[in-house]
Amino acid sequence: SQDRSVDKYMKTLEEVNQNPDFREFMSAEEDNRKIENSLRREAIEQGSLAEKQSIAKAMLNDNLDVNTISKYTGLSEEEIKILK
């Protein structure tokens, strides 16, 4: 009885997976998830960069040298000079 239920479930699952409409839908869903994840990651990176720049500006205001600021923020010396 339980084996027949599992067999029926597996057969239905195989049929659904072979359906081109379902496969196209799942592909589109996966594409959307990847795009959303990329946008989320980009937003986090932009926020992190903005935070580093803010810290670097504060350090510049405290007259710390560019090399030290670069060391602690991870920003390049060129990026820091642009912030001056």
Sequence and secondary structure as in RCSB ss.txt:
>XXXX:A:sequence
SQDRSVDKYMKTLEEVNQNPDFREFMSAEEDNRKIENSLRREAIEQGSLAEKQSIAKAMLNDNLDVNTISKYTGL
SEEEIKILK
>XXXX:A:secstr
 HHHHHHHHHHHHHHHHH HHHHHHHHHHHHHHHHHHHHHHHHHHHHHHHHHHHHHHHHHHTT  HHHHHHHH  
 HHHHHHH 
